[in-house]
């Protein structure tokens, strides 16, 4: 019985640590990019919140040359991206 309680506590603490580590990892990776505005760490929290609340916006983003970085978002995963959807009967 104590083992299950301990495993539950470890699981909850691991989940919390993962949530806290996610913005830190993004910040550590983004600070090496010249295009990233690294004026404060809240930019990372705003980015994660925007991804969570408006995922469709990422399908509308495009580079200066007109290509889309997230071209696969609005496509069927099998038919439009990896082209492996089985044929219908």
N, C-alpha and C positions, 0 to 999 in steps of 0.2 A: 504494500500500500504506500509506504514512504517513497518507494522508487518511482511510482507514477506521479506523485506530487512533485518530486524533485525534477522529473523529466518535463512536467508541465511548466514549472518555474523556469527551467533552462530554455524551453521553447519560447515562452513569452519574452524572456530577456533577450534571446537571439533575434526575435522579431523586432523588438524595440531598437536594438543595436543596428540592425539592418536599415531601419527607417532613418536613423540618425546618420548612418555612414553614407547613405546614398547621396545627399547633397555635398558632403565632404569630398567624396570621390569625384563627383562632377566638377567641383571647384578646383581640385588638384589637377585634373586633366585640362580644364578650360583655361586655367591661368597661363598655360604655355602657348596658347593660341593668340596671335597678334590681333585677330579680329574680335576677340572677346572683350567686352567691357568689364574689367575686373575691379571696378570702383568699390564694390561692396559684395558681400557674400549673399545678400538677399536676392540678387539676380538669379541665383540657382534655385532658390525656393519659388520665385515667381515663375521660372521656366517649368519646373515640375508641376506646379499648380495649373499652369496653362495647358500642359500636355494632358493632365487629368480632366480638366473641365471642357476643353475645346480641341479634341483630337482631330476633328475634320479640318481645322485650319492648316494642319501640316500637309494636307493634300493640295492646298492652294499656293504653297511657297514655291518660288522658282528663282533660279540663278539669273545673273545679268544676261547670260547668253540664251536664255529662254528654256533651258532644261529644268526638269523638276527633280529635286533630291529625293522626294518621297513618292515617286511615280507609281509605286505598287500599292498604295493605300486603298485606292478606290477600285482596284481590280479584283477579280476572282483569283484566289490564291493559286489554284491549280491551272486554270485555263489561261489567265493573263500573265502570270509571273513565271512559273516553272514549266508551263505548257505540258503537263502530264495528266490532265483530267481524262479518265477513261471515256471511251465512246459509249453513248447510250445504246440500249438494245433496240 
